[in-house]
Amino acid sequence: MVKIISIDKISKEIDDKMQKSLTAYEASQGIVVNYKCFTLLMLDEQDEAIGVLNAYTAYAEIYIEDLWIDSPHRGKGYGTQLIHDLEQRFKNKGFNNINLVTGEVYAPGFYQK
């Protein structure tokens, strides 16, 4: 008999097993999986972090997980610069869109632009 439990986080071992199996299935269907996490880090003149864009590639898409600008530096166009940098890095590299999921309370004016 099987059982279902709720947990906060799966172990690395289970995650690796799941990812390997999913990737093998997708490859058997002719799907190219290119999952890769990366971070764009924005530094000021003193090499202090003032902005971060965490993202990953999957298939022909890019997914932005986090976009953060340190509060004293907000409203200066740095978030836009990070997104433009991301776009330029992946331009003409076979990706067809960039996806962002965010809540309505997180900088709605910025995302509407």
Summary of the structure (lengths in Angstrom):
residues: 113
radius of gyration: 17.9
end to end distance: 53.1
largest distance: 60.9
contacts: 233
relative contact order: 0.12
helix: 34%
strand: 27%
